[in-house]
Amino acid sequence: MKIIKLLPVLAFIAAGFAACNLDNVNPQQPPPITTTPGKPVDTSKTVITNTSIVGNWNLVSDTLSYAGTYANYKGVPNDHYIFTKYGNLYINVALNKYVDTAVYSISTANKLQWVNTYTSANGVVTTTQSSSAPFTISSVDAHNLILTCNQSTVNGTRYEVITLNK
């Protein structure tokens, strides 16, 4: 009777020793990326050169003037831009239920631009890549970030100011 009770314990110990002898273990491989719903995960392994804007920024306002129209959106709770140290950008804005996943870069002239890889607005999803207009990092400190865009287009001048804070 005692031997029957010991069989599960011995099987557990044997399985542990067998697992220690695996030949396929490669310590240089990064662990697989796992995601938590609602939490973005960095996808790159190379840290960007300019990390001045890295962090989770709350959207205060987004003001746009383009082709004779003017719009000023005031951010609401949960509106945010998350810039990762690996050049990933995650945007969530309640206006039009907008969600964006992008890869960004900053030039030596303090110009910020991103390429959208996943965009959802009003429930319509696209994975067609598109580039943002070039923004200038007008101001950045530990608590505030201001991005401005002043671009001439065939439809007129596009001027936008995105104000963010932590």
N, C-alpha and C positions, 0 to 999 in steps of 0.2 A: 504494500500500500504506500509506504514512504517513497519507493522508487517511482511510482506513478505520479506522485506530487512533485518530484524533482525533475521530471522530464521537461515541463515547460520552462523551468529555470535554466536547465542545461541547453535547451534549444535557443533560448534568448542569448546566452553567453556565446554559443557557437556562431550565431548570426553576427554578433558584434565583432568577433575575431575575423570572420569572413569579410566583413565590410572594411576592416583595416587593411586588407591585402589587395584592394582594388588596384589594377594596373593603369586605369584610365584617368587618374587624378592628375591635373595639371595646375600647380599653384599659381602660375602666371595668368591664368584666365580670370577675367573679372567675373563676379557673381552675376547671374542673370538679372536683368532689370525687371523689377516688379512694380506694379502701380497700385496706388491706393485711390479709390474713386474720388474724383475732385481734386487730387493733388498731382501737379505736373512732375515729371521726372526728367532729369537731364539725359540727353541721348548721346552726347559727345564725350570724348575723353581728353580733349585739348582745351586748356583754359585760354580764354581770349586775352589779348594784350592789355586792353583798356577795361578795367573792371569798375570804373567810377560809378556806373549806373546799376550795378548788380544789386538785386534785392526785390522785395515785394512792395510795389508802389500803388497807393490808392489814387484813383482818378478823381481829381477835384473838378476839372472842367476841360472841355474840348470845344474850342471856338474855331469855326471854319467860315471863310468868306471865299466864294468861288463863283465865277461867271454871273455876278449880279445877285447871288443869294447869300444869305448870312444865317448861320445857325450857331447857337451856344448851348451845349449840353452840360448840365451840372451832374457830376458823378453822384451815385447813390451807394449805400453800403454794398460791399462785394464787387464793385467795379474796380478792377485792378489790372496792372501791367506787371508781370513778373519777368525780370531780366535775370537769366542765370549766368554763372561764370563761364559756362560753356557755349555761350552765344545763342541760347534758346530764348524765345520770347513767347509768353502766354498772356493773352488778352481776354478779359471777360468784361463786357459792358452790357448793362441792362437794356439800353436803347437798342431796339430791334433784336433783343436776345442775342447779341453778337459775341461769338467766341472765335478766337484766332490762335493758331499755333504757327510760329514762324522761327526763322533763323535770322539773327541780326549781326551786323558788323558796324564798327565805328572806325572811320578813317582818321588819319593823323590830323586832319583839319576839323575834328570834332563833329563830323557829319555822321548821322545815324541813319541806317536804312535796313529794312528787313524784307525777306522773301517769305510770303505766306505759303504754308504747306497744307494747312487745313483751316477752312473758314466755314462758320455756320452763322447765318443771319436769318432771323425769323423761322428757324427750323430747316432752312434750305442749306444743305451741306455741299461744299465743293473741295476737292483736293487738287484743283488746277492751281499751279503756282502763279503768283503775281507779286510784283514788287511794290513796296510802298514808295511814296515820294521821299526825297531826301530831307531829313530833319536836321536842324542844327541843335546841339545841346547848348542852349542859351545860358542855363544856370543849373548847377548841381552842387548839393552839399549833403550832409548826413540826413536831412529831413525833407528837402525840396528838389524837384526836378522839373525843368521847363524845357519843352521841345518846341521849336518853331520851324515852319516850312513856308518858304516864299518861292513859288515856282511859276514861271511863265508857261502857259499852255496855249493850244490853238483856240481854246474857249475863253481865254482870259487868265488873269493872275489868280493863282490858288494860294491863299494865305491861311495857315492853321497854327494854333497855339494849343498845346496839350500841357496842362498843369497837373502835376502829380505830387503826392507827399507820402511820408511814411507815418 
